[in-house]
Amino acid sequence: MILTVTPNPSLDRTYEVPSLDRGEVVRATGERVDPGGKGVNVSRAVAAAGRRTVAVLPLGGAPGALVADLLDAQGIEVAPVPIAGATRSNIALAEADGVLTKINAPGPELTAAEQELLLDTVRRQSRDAGWVACCGSLPRGLAPSWYAELVARAHTAGVRIALDTSGPALLAALRERPDVVKPNAEELAEAVGRPLATVGDAVKAAGELRERGATAVLASLGADGQLLVDADGAWFGTARVDAVRSNVGAGDSSLAGFLIAGGRGPEALASAVAHGAAAVRLPGSVMPAPDDLDPAAVTVTADVPTDRALREPVS
Protein backbone atom coordinates (compact mmCIF):
# COMPACT_ATOMS: atom_id res chain seq x y z
CA MET A 1 0.00 0.00 0.00
CA ILE A 2 1.18 3.52 -0.79
CA LEU A 3 0.05 6.16 1.70
CA THR A 4 -0.06 9.77 0.56
CA VAL A 5 -0.08 12.89 2.70
CA THR A 6 -1.40 16.14 1.23
CA PRO A 7 -1.38 18.93 3.84
CA ASN A 8 -2.97 21.48 1.49
CA PRO A 9 -5.39 19.64 -0.85
CA SER A 10 -7.72 21.36 -3.28
CA LEU A 11 -10.75 21.05 -5.50
CA ASP A 12 -9.39 21.63 -9.02
CA ARG A 13 -11.42 22.98 -11.91
CA THR A 14 -9.71 22.74 -15.31
CA TYR A 15 -11.07 24.58 -18.34
CA GLU A 16 -9.83 23.87 -21.86
CA VAL A 17 -9.82 27.08 -23.95
CA PRO A 18 -8.74 27.82 -27.54
CA SER A 19 -6.56 30.70 -26.30
CA LEU A 20 -6.38 32.98 -23.29
CA ASP A 21 -7.08 36.61 -24.19
CA ARG A 22 -6.72 38.87 -21.19
CA GLY A 23 -9.72 41.13 -20.63
CA GLU A 24 -11.95 39.20 -23.03
CA VAL A 25 -14.76 36.68 -22.58
CA VAL A 26 -13.18 33.25 -23.06
CA ARG A 27 -15.50 30.34 -23.87
CA ALA A 28 -14.30 26.98 -22.62
CA THR A 29 -14.43 23.96 -24.91
CA GLY A 30 -14.09 21.47 -22.06
CA GLU A 31 -14.34 21.34 -18.27
CA ARG A 32 -13.23 18.95 -15.53
CA VAL A 33 -13.54 18.91 -11.75
CA ASP A 34 -10.94 16.81 -9.94
CA PRO A 35 -9.63 16.31 -6.41
CA GLY A 36 -6.31 18.14 -6.32
CA GLY A 37 -3.04 18.44 -4.48
CA LYS A 38 0.22 16.69 -5.26
CA GLY A 39 -0.29 13.80 -2.85
CA VAL A 40 -3.88 13.37 -4.00
CA ASN A 41 -2.63 13.09 -7.58
CA VAL A 42 -0.11 10.45 -6.53
CA SER A 43 -2.93 8.43 -4.96
CA ARG A 44 -5.04 8.84 -8.10
CA ALA A 45 -2.18 7.56 -10.28
CA VAL A 46 -1.53 4.62 -7.93
CA ALA A 47 -5.24 3.73 -7.96
CA ALA A 48 -5.34 4.01 -11.76
CA ALA A 49 -2.57 1.39 -11.82
CA GLY A 50 -4.76 -0.96 -9.79
CA ARG A 51 -2.78 -0.63 -6.57
CA ARG A 52 -4.10 0.12 -3.09
CA THR A 53 -3.57 3.61 -1.76
CA VAL A 54 -4.77 5.61 1.23
CA ALA A 55 -4.92 9.42 1.09
CA VAL A 56 -4.47 11.39 4.31
CA LEU A 57 -5.60 14.98 3.98
CA PRO A 58 -7.26 17.76 5.98
CA LEU A 59 -10.76 18.43 4.63
CA GLY A 60 -13.31 21.10 5.46
CA GLY A 61 -16.47 22.70 4.08
CA ALA A 62 -18.35 21.84 0.91
CA PRO A 63 -15.19 21.69 -1.26
CA GLY A 64 -13.64 19.21 1.17
CA ALA A 65 -16.72 17.00 1.09
CA LEU A 66 -16.66 17.00 -2.72
CA VAL A 67 -12.94 16.08 -2.74
CA ALA A 68 -13.69 13.08 -0.51
CA ASP A 69 -16.60 11.98 -2.73
CA LEU A 70 -14.50 12.27 -5.91
CA LEU A 71 -11.66 10.23 -4.39
CA ASP A 72 -14.06 7.57 -3.16
CA ALA A 73 -15.52 7.29 -6.67
CA GLN A 74 -12.00 6.56 -7.96
CA GLY A 75 -11.49 3.73 -5.48
CA ILE A 76 -9.18 5.66 -3.19
CA GLU A 77 -9.44 5.15 0.55
CA VAL A 78 -9.61 8.51 2.32
CA ALA A 79 -8.38 9.12 5.85
CA PRO A 80 -9.79 12.62 6.41
CA VAL A 81 -8.62 15.04 9.08
CA PRO A 82 -11.60 17.32 9.84
CA ILE A 83 -10.72 21.02 9.93
CA ALA A 84 -12.72 24.17 10.64
CA GLY A 85 -11.66 25.98 7.46
CA ALA A 86 -12.82 25.18 3.93
CA THR A 87 -10.61 23.21 1.53
CA ARG A 88 -9.26 25.54 -1.19
CA SER A 89 -10.49 25.63 -4.80
CA ASN A 90 -8.01 26.06 -7.69
CA ILE A 91 -8.52 26.93 -11.35
CA ALA A 92 -6.43 25.84 -14.36
CA LEU A 93 -6.81 27.22 -17.89
CA ALA A 94 -5.40 24.86 -20.53
CA GLU A 95 -4.89 26.42 -23.97
CA ALA A 96 -4.95 24.42 -27.20
CA ASP A 97 -1.19 24.94 -27.72
CA GLY A 98 -0.38 23.32 -24.37
CA VAL A 99 0.15 26.51 -22.37
CA LEU A 100 -1.31 26.20 -18.87
CA THR A 101 -2.32 29.05 -16.55
CA LYS A 102 -3.02 28.10 -12.94
CA ILE A 103 -4.67 30.09 -10.17
CA ASN A 104 -4.00 28.47 -6.80
CA ALA A 105 -5.82 29.64 -3.68
CA PRO A 106 -3.84 29.87 -0.40
CA GLY A 107 -6.03 27.42 1.49
CA PRO A 108 -7.17 27.32 5.13
CA GLU A 109 -5.03 27.87 8.21
CA LEU A 110 -4.63 24.78 10.40
CA THR A 111 -4.81 25.12 14.16
CA ALA A 112 -2.23 23.49 16.44
CA ALA A 113 -4.74 20.76 17.31
CA GLU A 114 -5.47 20.09 13.62
CA GLN A 115 -1.75 19.89 12.86
CA GLU A 116 -1.18 17.30 15.56
CA LEU A 117 -4.23 15.32 14.46
CA LEU A 118 -2.80 15.25 10.92
CA LEU A 119 0.51 13.82 12.19
CA ASP A 120 -1.29 11.27 14.35
CA THR A 121 -3.48 10.17 11.43
CA VAL A 122 -0.37 9.60 9.31
CA ARG A 123 1.14 7.52 12.11
CA ARG A 124 -1.94 5.31 12.41
CA GLN A 125 -2.47 4.86 8.68
CA SER A 126 1.20 4.15 7.84
CA ARG A 127 1.34 0.83 9.69
CA ASP A 128 0.56 -1.12 6.50
CA ALA A 129 2.33 1.21 4.08
CA GLY A 130 5.29 0.28 1.90
CA TRP A 131 5.86 3.96 1.14
CA VAL A 132 4.56 7.25 2.52
CA ALA A 133 4.55 10.03 -0.10
CA CYS A 134 4.43 13.50 1.48
CA CYS A 135 3.63 16.03 -1.19
CA GLY A 136 2.93 19.67 -1.88
CA SER A 137 3.02 23.01 -0.17
CA LEU A 138 2.26 23.50 3.49
CA PRO A 139 -0.93 25.32 4.44
CA ARG A 140 -0.96 28.37 6.62
CA GLY A 141 -0.20 27.51 10.22
CA LEU A 142 2.35 24.77 9.50
CA ALA A 143 6.01 25.69 10.07
CA PRO A 144 8.63 24.72 7.45
CA SER A 145 9.87 22.09 9.92
CA TRP A 146 6.54 20.19 9.80
CA TYR A 147 7.67 17.83 7.04
CA ALA A 148 10.92 17.20 8.92
CA GLU A 149 8.89 16.13 11.95
CA LEU A 150 6.77 13.83 9.77
CA VAL A 151 9.84 12.23 8.18
CA ALA A 152 11.44 11.67 11.59
CA ARG A 153 8.29 10.03 12.98
CA ALA A 154 7.89 7.81 9.92
CA HIS A 155 11.48 6.60 10.07
CA THR A 156 11.07 5.82 13.77
CA ALA A 157 8.18 3.57 12.72
CA GLY A 158 10.32 1.94 10.01
CA VAL A 159 8.45 3.45 7.03
CA ARG A 160 10.10 4.73 3.84
CA ILE A 161 9.39 8.35 2.91
CA ALA A 162 9.16 10.05 -0.49
CA LEU A 163 9.05 13.84 -0.25
CA ASP A 164 7.86 16.22 -2.96
CA THR A 165 7.99 19.79 -1.70
CA SER A 166 10.18 22.85 -2.10
CA GLY A 167 11.78 25.85 -0.45
CA PRO A 168 12.40 25.97 3.31
CA ALA A 169 10.20 22.89 3.89
CA LEU A 170 12.43 20.78 1.62
CA LEU A 171 15.66 22.09 3.11
CA ALA A 172 14.44 21.53 6.68
CA ALA A 173 13.38 17.95 5.92
CA LEU A 174 16.73 16.94 4.38
CA ARG A 175 18.33 16.65 7.81
CA GLU A 176 15.95 13.77 8.59
CA ARG A 177 17.21 11.83 5.52
CA PRO A 178 14.08 11.22 3.41
CA ASP A 179 14.43 8.11 1.25
CA VAL A 180 13.73 10.02 -1.95
CA VAL A 181 13.03 13.66 -2.77
CA LYS A 182 11.40 14.71 -6.05
CA PRO A 183 12.12 18.30 -7.05
CA ASN A 184 11.46 19.75 -10.48
CA ALA A 185 14.16 21.82 -12.17
CA GLU A 186 13.03 25.10 -10.61
CA GLU A 187 12.86 23.59 -7.13
CA LEU A 188 16.26 21.97 -7.58
CA ALA A 189 17.82 25.28 -8.62
CA GLU A 190 16.18 27.04 -5.69
CA ALA A 191 17.48 24.42 -3.24
CA VAL A 192 21.12 24.89 -4.31
CA GLY A 193 20.84 28.62 -4.92
CA ARG A 194 22.11 28.80 -8.50
CA PRO A 195 20.84 28.42 -12.09
CA LEU A 196 20.77 25.15 -14.02
CA ALA A 197 21.77 25.33 -17.69
CA THR A 198 22.76 21.72 -18.46
CA VAL A 199 21.91 18.19 -17.43
CA GLY A 200 25.28 18.14 -15.69
CA ASP A 201 24.25 21.13 -13.59
CA ALA A 202 21.19 19.17 -12.48
CA VAL A 203 23.30 16.10 -11.64
CA LYS A 204 25.61 18.22 -9.48
CA ALA A 205 22.68 19.90 -7.73
CA ALA A 206 21.05 16.52 -7.03
CA GLY A 207 24.33 15.32 -5.56
CA GLU A 208 24.36 18.28 -3.21
CA LEU A 209 20.88 17.39 -1.95
CA ARG A 210 22.18 13.91 -1.24
CA GLU A 211 25.10 15.41 0.69
CA ARG A 212 22.57 17.34 2.78
CA GLY A 213 20.66 14.18 3.66
CA ALA A 214 18.46 12.88 0.82
CA THR A 215 19.08 9.19 0.13
CA ALA A 216 17.98 9.55 -3.51
CA VAL A 217 16.92 12.42 -5.76
CA LEU A 218 14.36 11.98 -8.55
CA ALA A 219 14.43 15.24 -10.51
CA SER A 220 11.91 16.20 -13.19
CA LEU A 221 13.54 18.31 -15.89
CA GLY A 222 10.38 19.02 -17.87
CA ALA A 223 10.66 18.34 -21.59
CA ASP A 224 14.31 17.39 -21.09
CA GLY A 225 13.52 14.20 -19.14
CA GLN A 226 14.08 12.91 -15.63
CA LEU A 227 17.15 12.26 -13.53
CA LEU A 228 17.77 9.78 -10.71
CA VAL A 229 20.80 10.16 -8.47
CA ASP A 230 21.41 7.78 -5.56
CA ALA A 231 24.21 5.89 -3.82
CA ASP A 232 24.63 3.61 -6.85
CA GLY A 233 25.10 6.39 -9.40
CA ALA A 234 23.07 8.52 -11.80
CA TRP A 235 20.60 7.63 -14.56
CA PHE A 236 18.88 9.80 -17.15
CA GLY A 237 15.47 8.99 -18.63
CA THR A 238 13.55 10.41 -21.58
CA ALA A 239 10.38 9.54 -23.48
CA ARG A 240 9.00 10.42 -26.87
CA VAL A 241 5.86 12.57 -26.59
CA ASP A 242 4.21 13.62 -29.85
CA ALA A 243 1.74 16.11 -28.40
CA VAL A 244 1.33 17.70 -24.96
CA ARG A 245 -2.27 18.24 -23.88
CA SER A 246 -1.81 19.15 -20.20
CA ASN A 247 1.09 18.90 -17.78
CA VAL A 248 -1.09 19.17 -14.67
CA GLY A 249 -0.10 16.36 -12.32
CA ALA A 250 2.60 14.96 -14.62
CA GLY A 251 5.25 15.15 -11.90
CA ASP A 252 2.88 13.51 -9.42
CA SER A 253 2.17 10.71 -11.88
CA SER A 254 5.95 10.27 -12.28
CA LEU A 255 6.41 9.88 -8.53
CA ALA A 256 3.58 7.33 -8.43
CA GLY A 257 5.23 5.36 -11.24
CA PHE A 258 8.55 5.45 -9.39
CA LEU A 259 7.03 4.12 -6.16
CA ILE A 260 4.86 1.50 -7.91
CA ALA A 261 8.05 0.08 -9.44
CA GLY A 262 9.77 -0.22 -6.07
CA GLY A 263 11.19 3.27 -5.64
CA ARG A 264 14.78 2.42 -6.49
CA GLY A 265 17.10 2.09 -9.49
CA PRO A 266 16.77 2.49 -13.27
CA GLU A 267 13.67 0.29 -13.54
CA ALA A 268 11.80 2.61 -11.20
CA LEU A 269 13.08 5.62 -13.18
CA ALA A 270 11.78 4.05 -16.41
CA SER A 271 8.37 3.63 -14.78
CA ALA A 272 8.45 7.25 -13.59
CA VAL A 273 9.25 8.51 -17.09
CA ALA A 274 6.54 6.36 -18.69
CA HIS A 275 3.90 7.62 -16.25
CA GLY A 276 4.93 11.27 -16.64
CA ALA A 277 4.90 11.03 -20.45
CA ALA A 278 1.47 9.40 -20.41
CA ALA A 279 0.07 12.08 -18.10
CA VAL A 280 0.96 15.00 -20.40
CA ARG A 281 -0.98 13.36 -23.24
CA LEU A 282 -4.20 13.38 -21.17
CA PRO A 283 -6.61 16.28 -20.48
CA GLY A 284 -6.61 18.29 -17.26
CA SER A 285 -5.22 16.34 -14.34
CA VAL A 286 -6.34 12.92 -15.56
CA MET A 287 -3.96 10.25 -14.27
CA PRO A 288 -2.79 7.53 -16.70
CA ALA A 289 -3.99 3.93 -16.52
CA PRO A 290 -1.77 1.02 -17.62
CA ASP A 291 -3.23 1.15 -21.16
CA ASP A 292 -2.04 4.77 -21.48
CA LEU A 293 1.61 3.86 -20.91
CA ASP A 294 4.11 3.40 -23.73
CA PRO A 295 7.20 1.76 -22.20
CA ALA A 296 8.74 1.30 -25.67
CA ALA A 297 9.00 5.10 -25.98
CA VAL A 298 11.16 5.32 -22.83
CA THR A 299 14.96 5.39 -22.79
CA VAL A 300 16.99 5.15 -19.57
CA THR A 301 20.77 5.33 -19.57
CA ALA A 302 23.63 5.46 -17.08
CA ASP A 303 25.58 7.42 -19.69
CA VAL A 304 24.15 10.74 -18.52
CA PRO A 305 24.57 13.51 -21.16
CA THR A 306 26.02 16.02 -18.72
CA ASP A 307 26.96 18.51 -21.47
CA ARG A 308 23.45 18.63 -22.93
CA ALA A 309 21.90 22.08 -22.61
CA LEU A 310 18.47 22.11 -21.00
CA ARG A 311 15.75 23.19 -23.39
CA GLU A 312 14.14 24.88 -20.42
CA PRO A 313 17.11 26.29 -18.42
CA VAL A 314 16.40 27.63 -14.95
CA SER A 315 17.85 31.03 -14.09
BELBELMO-V702699 format. One record per helix or strand of 2 or more residues. SS is the DSSP state (hx for helix, st for strand). FROM is the first residue (numbers start at 1). LEN is the number of residues. If there is no record, write none. Layout:
SS_FROM_LEN / SS_FROM_LEN
This chain:
st_2_5 / st_10_8 / st_28_9 / hx_38_11 / st_53_7 / hx_61_13 / st_77_6 / st_88_8 / st_100_4 / hx_112_17 / st_131_5 / hx_146_11 / st_160_5 / hx_167_8 / st_180_2 / hx_185_8 / st_196_3 / hx_199_14 / st_217_4 / hx_222_3 / st_226_5 / st_233_7 / hx_250_11 / hx_265_16 / hx_290_3 / hx_295_3 / st_298_4 / st_309_6
